[in-house]
Amino acid sequence: MNKLIKRDLKYIWHPYTQMKECRDFPPILIERAKGLKLYDDKGNFYYDTISSWWCNVHGHNHPKIIQAIQTQADKLEHILFAGFTHQPAIELAEKLVKITPQGLNKVFFSDNGSTAVEIALKMSLQYWLNHGKKNKNKFIALDHAYHGDTIGAMSVSGIGLFNELFKPLFFKSFRTASPYCYRCPMEKERTSCSLACIKPLEKLIKKNRNEIAAIILEPLVMAAGGMIIYPKEYLEQAVTIAKRNHIHVIFDEVATGFGRTARMFAANHIDTSPNFLCLSKGITSGSLPLAATLTTDNIYDAFYADHKDKKTFYHGHTYTANPIACAAANANIDIFKQEKTLANTKIPLALFHQKLEKFQELSSVGDVRCLGAIGAIELVKNKKTKQPFAFTERIGLKIYKEGLKRNLILRPLGNVTYFFLPLCVTEKEIEYILDNTYRIIKVSGK
Ligand SMILES: *Cc1c(COP(=O)(O)O)cnc(C)c1O
C-alpha cells in the first residue's frame, strides 16, 4: 500500500464511509485533475461523471477560475463580514441577483449547502415572528428530500438510511408524499394520474397553514434521494398552493443550480419565483466552499427596523463570503457568458439523453430518468414487480468497482447509478462514459 494511503488510514475518518472497508478498498489517491479527468498516483485516470459530488461545472482546474483565485489571494484572503465588506462579494451579490429568478434581490452568504438551507429556515420563521405570527414555526418537507446533514437540514429531509438514527434530535416537520413517478405514492401511472400526489400536499397546507412557515423543495430533481426527477407541473402547483395559503417557498438549488438542468436554475423551468433560493455546490464550479441564500425585498424589509425592536437576523458563519471563494464564483458565472456554456451543452446533452434511453432495454434496469446533465438508472431485481435489490446485495457498489476498472466514477445512491456531468463534457466523452456503463450494467445486473 502507498505510504500516503497508510497515513490517510491512520489519521483520517472519511465521510459516508465504513472505514473498516478501507483496508481492502482504500481511497484512491488523486494527484491532479483537468477537465473531466482525475489522475491518480499510479498513472490511471477517471472520468469525474458525478462532478465531484455535484460541484464541478466547467471542468477541473479551469484556467479562468484558477487565475481568479490566484489574483484574489494576492490581494485579500479573508476578512470578517460584519462591519466590513469587499469587492468580490459585492460583485457576486449583484451577479446572483441578476441571474436568479425575478424578485430575489438580497443575498446572505455562508459556506455550504446545509447552512444555506438553515439560513432560509431561520429567516422564514423569524419573518413570521417579526410580523407577530408566533405559531408559524413549522416546515413542510417531501419524502426522499435531502437538504443537508446538520440537524436542522435533516429535520426537513426525508427519513432514510443517512439520518434515521438522529430522529430524536429533529424538530417536528410535516412530511408528505413525493412525486416519485416510478414508485408512485398514489400507485398511479403518470399518463393518467392528473397529478394525484399534489392532493395530500394541498390538504396538509390547508389544514395547518397557520402553523406552517414554509415549504422546502428541491425543484425538479430530488438529488440525494436517488436523482428523482419529477414533473414541473408538480412544482408549479406546489408553489401556487403554498403562496395562496401564505406559506413561504424555499427552493433548495444547492444541487440543481448553475446549469445542471440545462437552464441556469431549475426554477427557470417554471414562471413563479420562490421566496428563498439556496445555492452552494456549483457556485464556485467546485473550486472552493461557498453558499448563498437569496431572498426578496419583502422578507428583508421585515427585519429592517430600529435596533431596539430586536428584529435583527442574528446569524453568521466565520467564513461568510470568503473573498477568494467569491472571486472563484464570479469567474464561474462569467464563464457561462464567455463560453456560452448553456448553448454549447445542447448537442452533447441530447446525445446523453438518447444514449440513456437505451438502458431501458436491460433486464436489471427499472427506470431511466434524465434532465439536463443529470441522468439516473434505477436498478431492480425484478423489472415486472419493480422489486428492488436488497441492501445487502450492494448492486451499486458492484457497478462502482467495475466502473473504476474502466476509468469511470459510478458512485451510486443506493440502487441508483447516476451521472451528474460537468457541463464541459464532450460528445466523445459521453460516448465513452455511456457505452462503458451500459456494458457494466449489462453484466453486473445479471
Ligand atoms: C448537497 C446538498 C445539500 C447540502 O450541502 P452541503 O454543502 O453538503 O452541506 C443541501 N441540499 C441539497 C439539495 C444538496 O444536494
The ligand as a Gaussian input file, in Angstrom:
#p B3LYP/6-31G(d) Opt

LIG

0 1
 C      -25.575000      18.540000      -1.034000
 C      -26.864000      19.175000      -0.754000
 C      -27.071000      19.920000       0.417000
 C      -26.025000      20.029000       1.494000
 O      -24.898000      20.704000       1.086000
 P      -23.536000      20.565000       1.937000
 O      -22.617000      21.554000       1.315000
 O      -23.081000      19.148000       1.753000
 O      -23.869000      20.870000       3.348000
 C      -28.273000      20.555000       0.584000
 N      -29.245000      20.455000      -0.342000
 C      -29.093000      19.750000      -1.473000
 C      -30.198000      19.707000      -2.460000
 C      -27.905000      19.069000      -1.722000
 O      -27.755000      18.336000      -2.818000

